[in-house]
Amino acid sequence: MESPDTVTEAIALLRQAGYSADFVVDEGHLRADGGSRRCPVDEAVVEHLYRFEGPSDPGDEMVVLGLSDPVSGLRGVLASGFGPSADPAVVDSLSGLTSRHLPVASTREFHTGPGRVTPALGYEAARAAMDRAGVGGAQDLGHFREDYTVSELRRSDLAADPVDQFGRWWKEWSADPRYDAAACILATASASGRPTARYVLCRGFGPDGFELFTNLESRKASDLADNPYGSLVFGWLELNRQVRVEGSVELLDEATNDAYWETRPLGSRIGALASAQSHVIADREELEQRVEEIRARLGLAGSNDQDTDDVVVPRPFNWGGYRLIPDRVEFWQGRPDRLHDRFEYRRHDGTWTISRLAP
């Protein structure tokens, strides 16, 4: 399409291209034909975008967009003031629309200045145009694409209990020796609601929940003391799968902590004694010096750790475990075209219900 010099010319060009409807923004929707046809703003496809300097206040501009409703196929024009003097509700909607205008096909266009439009030559050309225009400062990752084709997940495939279903998937994933199958992300939140997430190792799962062990004075422990809820995410990417487990979190009893502590390798037990997890230290040497001090106290100075089965390393008072008791579990299986299979288990009064979720 040509590069119009005025708003009127831009609208005329879009009309010639088949954008017959007139859209207006109303309560988060694009409305046309007197309101009888509408489309949520966040579902509209932005196919053409023109910007023009406003006639009055600095920073004001006019935008003309060629939009389509992917459900009904309705194509139309939206023209509006956009800037300090415009209706804030309209500005909010237009900000969402204009920020989504990144051309990926030769039929779309990319604007590089007031009243100027540059034809798009596909994704790479569009990104180059954005870089030349100084638009956007984030590292572009949009070229990383994968089509998920490994498997599918049907309702009839699912166990009635999510822990049983997790066990089925766990068996498949843990058969691959390349990865630590127990690795997962634990998300917690502080009393004020500030979230944090980190990789941890799940050390057990069963009817009672999912277990992990850590320093009880760490940041995650502080979060859980103030806000005893968490979420685990297992990302089994080579199988195009993820599992999300959400629920309340409780401390494990001392007997369980002691039993697991004794199974840990000697180096891991010494490391737990040496590290004040999540607290600031001066440098690596401070940590290594602490390790050597503990080894000396245990009679291991200069030892290569052979024949150390009789060495007793006491479990620190500030080291123990947690159990996440799930009330929601989601199984996600990647599928082509982002039409993934998602099933959610929710617990109500001790009974699990299963629902399919839109991808």
C-alpha positions in Angstrom: 0.0 0.0 0.0 1.0 3.6 -0.6 2.3 5.9 2.1 -0.5 8.4 2.9 0.2 12.0 3.9 -3.0 12.7 5.8 -5.5 10.9 8.0 -8.1 11.2 5.2 -5.8 9.5 2.7 -5.0 6.7 5.2 -8.6 6.0 5.7 -9.3 6.0 1.9 -6.4 3.6 1.3 -7.8 1.2 3.9 -11.3 1.4 2.4 -9.8 0.5 -1.0 -8.1 -2.5 0.6 -11.4 -3.8 1.9 -11.7 -2.4 5.5 -15.3 -1.5 5.2 -16.5 -1.2 8.8 -16.0 1.8 11.2 -14.7 0.7 14.6 -15.0 2.6 17.8 -13.5 1.7 21.2 -16.1 1.1 23.9 -15.5 -0.6 27.3 -12.6 -2.7 26.1 -14.3 -3.7 22.8 -14.2 -2.6 19.2 -17.7 -1.9 18.0 -19.1 -1.5 14.5 -22.5 -1.3 12.8 -24.0 0.7 15.6 -22.7 -1.7 18.3 -24.4 -4.8 16.8 -21.0 -6.3 16.0 -18.1 -6.2 18.4 -14.7 -7.7 19.1 -12.6 -7.6 22.3 -9.7 -5.1 21.9 -7.2 -7.7 23.0 -8.3 -10.2 20.3 -8.2 -7.8 17.4 -5.5 -8.3 14.7 -3.6 -5.1 13.8 -2.9 -5.4 10.1 -2.1 -1.8 9.2 -1.0 1.2 11.4 -0.4 4.8 10.4 0.6 7.6 12.8 0.3 11.3 12.3 1.5 14.3 14.4 -1.4 15.9 16.2 -2.6 19.4 15.4 -2.4 20.8 18.9 -0.8 19.6 22.2 2.8 18.4 22.1 2.8 14.6 22.1 -0.6 14.3 20.6 -1.0 12.2 17.5 -3.6 10.7 15.3 -3.6 7.0 14.6 -5.4 5.1 11.8 -5.5 1.4 12.1 -6.7 -1.4 9.8 -8.1 -4.1 12.1 -9.7 -7.4 11.7 -11.8 -9.6 14.0 -10.3 -13.1 13.7 -13.6 -14.7 14.7 -16.1 -13.0 12.5 -13.6 -11.9 9.8 -15.0 -8.3 10.0 -12.4 -5.8 8.8 -12.6 -2.2 9.6 -10.9 1.2 10.3 -10.3 2.8 13.7 -9.2 6.5 13.7 -8.6 8.3 16.9 -6.7 11.0 18.7 -3.9 9.4 20.8 -2.0 11.4 23.3 -2.2 13.7 26.4 -5.5 15.3 25.4 -7.2 12.1 24.3 -9.7 10.1 26.4 -7.6 8.0 28.9 -9.8 4.9 28.2 -9.2 5.2 24.5 -5.5 5.8 25.0 -5.2 2.6 27.1 -6.9 0.5 24.4 -4.9 2.1 21.6 -1.6 1.5 23.5 -2.4 -2.2 23.6 -3.2 -2.2 19.9 -0.3 -0.2 18.6 2.2 -2.1 20.8 1.1 -5.3 19.2 1.8 -4.1 15.7 4.9 -6.1 14.7 4.6 -7.1 11.0 5.4 -10.7 10.2 3.9 -10.9 6.7 4.4 -8.9 3.5 0.8 -7.6 3.7 1.4 -5.6 6.8 3.3 -2.4 7.3 5.6 -0.8 9.8 5.6 2.9 10.7 9.0 4.6 11.2 8.0 8.2 11.8 5.1 10.8 11.7 3.2 10.3 8.5 5.6 7.8 7.1 5.0 4.0 6.5 7.6 1.5 5.4 6.5 -1.8 3.7 7.4 -4.8 5.8 9.6 -7.5 4.3 8.9 -10.2 6.9 10.0 -10.6 10.5 13.7 -9.8 10.1 13.1 -6.8 8.0 10.5 -5.5 10.4 13.0 -5.9 13.3 15.7 -4.1 11.4 13.3 -1.2 10.7 12.5 -1.0 14.4 16.1 -0.9 15.3 16.8 1.9 12.7 13.9 3.9 14.1 15.0 3.4 17.7 11.9 1.6 18.6 12.1 -0.9 21.5 15.2 -1.6 23.6 14.6 -5.2 24.6 16.6 -8.1 23.2 14.4 -9.7 20.5 13.7 -13.4 21.0 10.8 -13.7 18.6 12.7 -15.8 16.1 12.9 -18.7 18.5 10.1 -21.0 17.4 9.3 -24.6 18.0 6.3 -26.7 16.9 5.3 -29.2 19.6 4.7 -32.5 18.0 5.9 -35.2 20.4 2.6 -36.3 21.8 -1.0 -35.5 22.7 -3.0 -35.7 25.9 -6.7 -36.7 26.0 -9.2 -36.8 28.8 -9.4 -40.6 28.5 -5.6 -40.8 29.2 -5.8 -39.2 32.6 -5.7 -41.0 36.0 -8.4 -40.0 38.4 -5.8 -38.7 40.9 -3.2 -36.1 39.8 -0.4 -37.8 41.8 -1.0 -41.0 40.0 -1.0 -39.1 36.7 2.2 -37.4 37.8 3.7 -40.8 38.5 3.0 -41.9 34.9 4.7 -38.9 33.4 7.5 -39.1 36.0 8.3 -42.6 34.9 8.7 -41.6 31.3 10.8 -38.5 32.1 13.1 -40.1 34.7 14.0 -42.8 32.2 16.1 -40.2 30.4 19.6 -40.2 32.1 20.6 -36.9 30.6 18.8 -34.8 33.1 18.1 -34.6 36.8 14.4 -35.6 36.7 13.9 -34.1 40.2 14.7 -30.6 39.1 11.7 -28.2 39.3 10.9 -24.5 40.0 9.5 -23.5 43.4 7.7 -20.2 43.5 6.9 -18.5 46.8 5.7 -15.1 47.8 6.5 -12.8 50.7 3.9 -11.5 53.2 3.6 -8.4 50.9 3.0 -10.6 47.9 6.4 -10.2 46.2 7.1 -13.4 44.3 10.4 -15.2 43.9 11.2 -18.5 42.1 14.1 -20.8 42.0 15.1 -24.3 40.9 15.0 -26.9 43.6 15.1 -30.7 43.8 11.9 -32.5 44.6 12.9 -35.4 46.9 9.6 -37.3 47.1 6.0 -37.3 46.0 3.0 -39.4 47.0 -0.6 -39.1 48.3 0.4 -36.6 50.9 2.2 -34.2 48.6 5.6 -33.2 47.2 8.6 -33.0 49.4 11.8 -30.8 49.3 14.6 -30.0 51.7 16.4 -26.7 52.3 18.0 -24.3 54.8 15.2 -23.1 57.1 16.7 -19.6 57.2 16.8 -19.1 53.4 14.7 -16.7 51.5 12.2 -19.4 50.4 11.9 -20.4 54.1 11.2 -16.8 55.1 8.5 -16.5 52.4 6.9 -19.8 53.5 6.9 -18.7 57.2 4.9 -15.6 56.3 2.9 -17.0 53.4 2.6 -20.8 53.6 1.6 -21.4 49.9 3.7 -22.3 47.0 3.8 -23.6 43.4 6.1 -26.2 41.8 6.7 -26.3 38.0 8.3 -29.3 36.4 9.5 -28.5 32.9 10.1 -31.7 30.9 10.7 -29.8 27.7 12.1 -32.6 25.5 8.7 -34.3 26.0 6.9 -31.0 25.4 5.4 -31.2 28.9 5.1 -29.2 32.0 3.3 -29.9 35.3 2.2 -27.1 37.7 1.4 -28.1 41.3 -0.1 -25.5 43.6 -1.2 -25.7 47.3 -0.4 -25.1 50.9 3.0 -25.9 52.4 3.9 -27.4 55.7 7.1 -28.3 57.6 8.1 -32.0 57.7 8.6 -33.7 61.0 12.0 -34.1 62.6 12.1 -37.9 62.0 11.6 -37.4 58.3 14.2 -34.7 58.2 16.7 -36.9 60.0 16.0 -39.9 57.8 16.6 -37.9 54.6 19.7 -36.1 56.0 21.4 -39.4 56.5 21.0 -40.3 52.9 22.8 -37.2 51.6 26.4 -37.5 50.4 29.0 -36.4 52.9 30.0 -33.4 50.9 26.4 -32.2 50.7 26.0 -32.5 54.5 29.2 -30.5 55.1 28.0 -27.9 52.5 24.7 -27.5 54.4 26.6 -26.9 57.6 29.0 -24.4 55.9 26.5 -22.3 54.0 24.2 -19.6 55.5 21.9 -19.9 52.5 20.7 -16.7 50.9 22.8 -14.5 53.2 25.6 -12.2 51.9 29.2 -13.4 52.1 32.4 -11.6 51.3 33.7 -14.0 48.6 34.1 -17.6 47.6 37.2 -18.0 49.8 35.0 -17.3 52.9 32.8 -20.2 52.0 35.7 -22.6 51.2 37.4 -21.7 54.5 34.2 -22.5 56.4 34.1 -25.9 54.7 37.7 -26.6 55.7 37.0 -25.6 59.3 34.1 -28.1 59.5 36.1 -30.8 57.9 38.9 -30.3 60.4 36.4 -30.5 63.3 35.1 -33.8 61.9 38.6 -35.2 61.6 38.6 -35.0 57.8 41.4 -32.5 57.2 43.5 -33.7 54.3 41.2 -36.7 53.8 40.0 -37.8 50.3 36.7 -38.8 51.9 37.3 -42.5 51.5 36.2 -44.8 54.2 34.1 -42.1 55.9 31.0 -44.1 56.6 31.5 -43.8 60.3 31.8 -40.0 60.2 28.8 -38.4 62.0 27.7 -35.1 60.6 24.8 -33.7 62.7 21.8 -32.2 61.0 21.8 -28.5 61.6 18.8 -27.1 63.5 18.1 -24.8 60.6 17.9 -27.5 58.0 14.8 -29.5 57.1 12.0 -30.1 54.7 8.7 -29.0 53.4 5.7 -30.7 52.0 3.5 -29.0 49.3 0.0 -30.3 49.7 -1.7 -29.8 46.2 -5.1 -28.5 45.7 -4.6 -27.7 42.1 -2.4 -29.6 39.5 -2.2 -28.8 35.8 -0.8 -31.1 33.1 0.3 -29.4 29.9 1.2 -31.2 26.7 2.5 -29.0 23.9 0.7 -29.4 20.5 1.2 -27.8 17.1 0.1 -24.2 16.4 0.0 -23.5 20.1 -3.2 -25.5 20.5 -1.9 -27.2 23.5 -3.6 -29.9 25.6 -4.2 -28.6 29.2 -6.0 -30.4 32.0 -6.6 -29.0 35.5 -7.2 -31.1 38.6 -8.9 -29.2 41.5 -9.6 -30.6 44.9 -12.9 -29.9 46.6 -13.8 -31.6 49.9 -11.2 -34.3 49.3 -12.4 -35.1 45.7 -10.6 -34.2 42.5 -12.4 -32.8 39.5 -10.8 -32.6 36.1 -11.4 -29.8 33.5 -9.9 -29.1 30.1 -8.5 -25.6 29.8 -8.1 -23.5 26.6 -4.5 -23.2 25.6 
